Amino acid sequence: MVTDGYYKIHSFRVEAYLNYSFIYVEIIDPGQVVYVDSGLDGVVGKAVILECGSTRPDVYIWGFTQPGTDAIKAVVYDFGKGPKLQKLAQSLGDIQVISGAASLSIERLPLAAEGLYTCQALYDTDQGAKLYYYYIHLRVLVPVSKPNILLSDASPAEGSSVWLRCGLENGTEPLFFMWEHETYNGLVSTISQGNRRVFNMTEVTRNQTGWYRCGARNQVNQEQSNSIWLDIIFGPDIPQIHVTPYSITDRGYSALERQTVSLLCQAQSNPPSQYVWFYNNSQVYTGPQFTITRILRMRTGTYACQAQNTHLNTRSLKTINLTVYYPPDGSPSCSVLPAMNYSSLNLTCSWPGGLPSPSLRWTTNLLAQAAEGTNNVSVLQSGSQTSNNSLFTCLGMHPALNTSTQCTARAWSPYSEPVCSAYATGKNQYLLLSCSWEGGSPRSIVWWEGPKGEGRGQGVETSNILVLRSNSTQNGQAYTCYAKHPLDTHTRTCSLRLEAPVLLTQRSVVSVFEGSDVQLTCILQANYPPVNQIVWFNNRRQEVIQEVQEALATTRKYVLRRAAAWTNLTVLETDGTTDNGQYWCSASNAVGGTEIPVTLLVKRYPMPPNVTLVRLVYSSQQRREVELEWQMEGEGEGGEGGGLTGFILERRLEERQEKRSSFSPWKQVVVLEARERVHTLGNMTPTDTYQIRITAVNHRTLGHPSPPETPADPPFSAYPAVIGAALGGMLITTIAAVLLFMYIFRNCNNNPRLHDMLFGMQHSWSRENINLPDDEVMGGVDGEGGATEHCPSPSQDVDDPWTAEEQHATRVAETST
């Protein structure tokens, strides 16, 4: 029981401080004071409950002791009349006393609320008053804030030292720090844990590049910083070069010609490297990938890639050798050559060039094991054991080619026999003996042997020419050519015998009538070597040259016809005065010469018979044409040449000058055939006087001309004139009589008596009316306005004296008139 502020408790006294004044409570029955000491953690801004016993005491006083001091200041008390908050409570947060208890509830706990809270609790129990001291040590904890990282160098060079500091603005110790590292690939690892804020890295490496973050933790919470990038600068390392397509050899990389080759350079570096390519120490490209499209063999060489770190100004270099493989040009070449004195075959297969060298291998029809090699491979084979026309194949391979290639060679002997011939130089100074054995593979060997050993041991392939100085002593000498082939076990031969030319002619004496063409023949019977040409000389010992004769084609005298073994000379239009005589045919070769004569006799044709003009008269009085007739006096003695081939007709004109007259020269008018005997000569001038003669011709031989004669005038005749005049008179009279009769008949009305007298009267039934178109017209005119009177009238009974035949004749006559 409390009276006037005093507790009367048995033998116990309590001191309390209220309002900074001491209150003394006297406890009549004092006992043992209970002390309860505890600690409590609160968080700034959060709520905390300070308990003062498990049951509500009867009297309690809450006091607060600020850390670092000893004074206890009252916060709230309750002496039975309800809790009373003190001013101090305002600085300690939002303090409330929990209803039904002595516990304090502090909302939005401030940092200043940290300290020692003392609850003096007095309990009135059956055993007496109990005094409890509850000591609560309240620690106000501050949660850690979000850390931030401070980096000594964000881009350190590899090998240098770096520290990272995890900074906190708030946080109650003790603090716990944890460092994490995240790589490029997202792999996270813890690299440090402890109470150290600073993380030191000595001699950093590129592997430590990545994201770094720190975590801070205390009793309240934990926070993690944002990641920070640590960029380790390094490199460049030695570059790595990747060649595509990939092909490596003992000498480096290789590529096929005309392939597209890609060179990729990669060097570890931060920041990334810049790349420069060099070919044979010359810069060719900038960039990591150097692509060569359709690379050529000339691009073989050294390729270097230089990587550069512009941040560190460091460089590194890698060099490779690139060899461009290319095949040899074309395809392998196969050949079969003679060997061992033309007793064996040497099979040679070559394919020069290329990189690397191509591989070659002989196959098929080999007597020995197949031979292999590069660029050139040969194999020997016995000629006598090899079949004729054998085919050998050589296979060639090269890595730059997708498929193999091949060549073939065939061994065969010549089909025919050796052929020998001889010819001389232009002026027969040297004699050339030729021997050839064409065909075969390999080529055969040929050589000459003369009577004095000429050419022995001087064998050459296929064809051999032995040169001898021309000499007449070689006439009749024999030379032999020998030929040998690896597939032929026998030696073949052919021989030549040298001979001077021999000439023949069909006729040594040739006769011909003049004016004809004659051919002189010259035949080469035997000669070796052949002569260059057969030469003809004319009767004046002049050489007949074909070219000159052809150039003078209009006046040429000779024609040459040539062949290999003959030459004919044709003399054109022979003339007895210039072409008679001896002609010579000449020929020579390197071992001698000869000539033969041919005599030409040119004969004249016989004299033709004489001709006499038997008639020469003008055909009319106009004197423009002359009619001729002649006859032969005899056939003449034609003999071998014949007697007559034609006639020549000539005329000349009389020219008068001052009482003197003369004749112009004879002029040939026409040439007539031998069978003609009559001819009419025109184009004569009537006022001129002519003389005409005719001459018989036998080829080129002229007969005696006929005596010249002057054409006579034609004789006069009256008979034709009289007959013509009589016929003309009769015709005129007949026409006049017919016209008169027609007039009388048509005008019978005007002259009826004359009409009746001439024609008489006819019955109407026996007379035929003649109605001409003119009559109808006249009748129509006369009949206008009245009846028409016809003469004679149809009703008149007059007999017509004309018969029907006469009337018809009359109509015909009128029509013709």
Secondary structure, 3 states (H helix, E strand, C coil): CEECCEECCEEEEEEEEECCEEEEEEEEECCCCEEEEEEEEEECCCCEEECCCCCCCCEEEEEEECCCCCCCEEEEEECCCCCEECCHHHHCCEEEECCCCCCEEEECCCHHHCEEEEEEEEEEECCEEEEEEEEEEEEEECCCCCCEEEECCCCCECCCCEEEEEECCCCCCCCEEEEEEECCCCCEEEEEEECCCEEEECCCCHHHCEEEEEEEECCCCEEECCCEEECCEECCCCCEEEEECCCEECCEEEEECCCCEEEEEECCCECCCEEEEEECCEEEEECCEEEECCCCHHHCEEEEEEEEECCCCEEEEEEEEEEEEECCCCCCEEEEEEECCCCEEEEEEECCCCECCCEEEEECCCCCCCCEEECEEEEEEECCCCCCCEEEEEEEECCCCCCCEEEEEEEECCCCCCEEEEEECCCCCEEEEEEECCCCECCCEEEEECCCCCCCCCCEECEEEEEEECCHHHCCCEEEEEEECCCCCCCEEEEEECEEEEEECCCCEEEEECCCCEEECCEEEEEECCCCCCEEECCCCCECCHHHHHHCCCCCCEEEEECCCEEEEEECCCCCCCCCEEEEEEEEECCEEEEEEEEEEEECCCCCCCEEEEEEEECCCCCCCEEEEEEECCCCCCHHHCCCCEEEEEEEEEEEECCEEEECCCEEEEEEECCCCEEEECCCCCCCCEEEEEEEEECCEECCCCCCECCECCCCCCHHHHHHHHHHHHHHHHHHHHHHHHHHHHCCCCCHHHHHHHHCCECCCCCCCCCCHHHHHHHHHHCCCCCCCCCCCCCCCEECCCCHHHHHHHHHHHHHC
